[in-house]
Amino acid sequence: PAPHAGPPDGGWGWMIVAGCFLVTICTRAVTRCISIFFVEFQAYFGQDYARTAWIHSIVDCATMLCAPLGSLISNHVSCQVGIMLGGLLASTGLILSSFATSLEHLYLSLGVLTGLGFALCYSPAIAMVGKYFNKRKALAYGIAMSGSGIGTFILAPVVQLLIEQFSWHGALLILGGFVLNLCVCGALMRPIALKEDRKTVSEFLDQDYAHEAQKRDLKRMSICSPLIKVWSHERLCYCSWKEYDFLLMPGFMVLAVSVLFMAYGCSPLFVYLVPYALSVGVSHHQAAFLMSILGVVDIIGNITFGWLTDRRCLKKHRHFCYLFAVGMDGLCCLFLPVLQNFPLLVPFSFTFGYFDGAYVTLIPVVTADVVGTSSLSSALGVVYFLHAIPYLVSPPIAGWLVDTTGSYTASFLLCGFSMIFSSTLLCCARLAQRIKRTHLQSLTSDTGTKQHIWTNGAIAYSVTAELDQKDVEFLAVDTNNYGNR
């Protein structure tokens, strides 16, 4: 079929949104609910906070560390195949975890295998939404990403009941069957061809090493299609470079550094909110209910922030909306140590959940604004890859601080300051970019001076002056001594 001129902003795109919604339930919501198993694992295996926290860390780390692998399979094989394969791996990991006899067993099965399966599903599904939507992109992402909140709201009390009825062994076995629904989600991910994706084809056709027969084939398919079997080394290098040339963009570099600190700050709270609530006298059901509140308010943040940032007045300020949401979550973490009963923890869950949903929705939107739609899948793979190391080290570091200090204060303060620094860094970079742009515009607009870039790289300045009511244009070229006209 002929490529679409642009994203259709509807049609089958809404089925893509529904599929991504289910993917986020089966991946991110299930990962969050692993924190409910934390106390059970700690009691059953008799280990401290730091060693037990490695389970959640490895799941999150494997999910983000292998995100580029998910993008690679999506780009070169099929998004549908990648998500179905991921569903099988994640389900297998959860089922094997139900037979665990040690923490090391859980590290491998629940951590590595399940995390790898989630990685093959998560970033390709999110990238597909960006392929189908442009004008309503933030709203579509808000609906799709709300699966994390809805899933947490529903699964948190359900998992607690399953643990009480069937122990943690049976609960993990049932979750393994539930996660198989990722295979159904993968079947919904119908690929779409956009003209923007095929710009690299025309660039490739200009190269000397493209033969005539191959040029005819390339006109009908993407340059990175797996159907092209005979490639030279130069063509493979060219294709790989075009997929990841965004890595040298200054805007993406700043976003990447900001993501590192944001990811460090957000991960420990989902691991330690339930244990912290239990430590201040909250019951098990109330602690699970706090996770449910956080999940359902997360949905509101997903959808309302997505809808708001699609409005004309805020569409140009998505970066600032994103950093505001990250900063607010950081402030929530700073106040958490003084909230030591259930009535005070409920407003915290509302506030943190809302802004968590807000910035999670805007991560792919902001990434798309920086790198463009054609590189979105690869860029999201890198962005989620950058979550890996903070997700791996932050919960054990927080657990070590709890074991050392005997309280959660230091852990939550470190999380809060990390997220605030992430927001501040991105804010300063955006302000510096705006100041630089304004300065350049003022230079080019002063005294009617216009700057022209010639094809040979020379810079010419045309100055228009008024002389005897006639416009005389002086053109001075500063290289090769071409002279004046």
Secondary structure, DSSP 8 states (H G I E B T S, - for coil): ---BSS--SSTTHHHHHHHHHHHHIIIIIHHHHGGGGHHHHHHHHT--HHHHHHHHHHHHHHHHHTHHHHHHHHHHT-HHHHHHHHHHHHHHHHHHHTT--SHHHHIIIIIIIHHHHHHHHHHHHHHHHHHH-STTHHHHHHHHHHHHHHHHHHHHHHHHHHHHHHHHHHHHHHHHHHHTTHHHHHHH-----BGGGGHHHHHHHTSTT--HHHHHHHTTS-TT-TT-----HHHHHHHHHHHHGGGG-HHHHHHHHHHHHHHHHHHHHHHHHHHHHHHTT--HHHHHHHHHHHHHHHHHHHHHHHHHHTSHHHHTTHHHHHHHHHHHHHHHHHHGGG--SHHHHHHHHHHHHHHHHHHHHHHHHHHHHHH-STTHHHHHHHHHHHTHHHHHHHHHHHHHHHHHHSSSHHHHHHHHHHHHHHHHHHHHHHHHHHHHHHHHHHHHHGGG-EEEE-TTS-EEEEEEEEETTEEEEEEEE-STT--B-
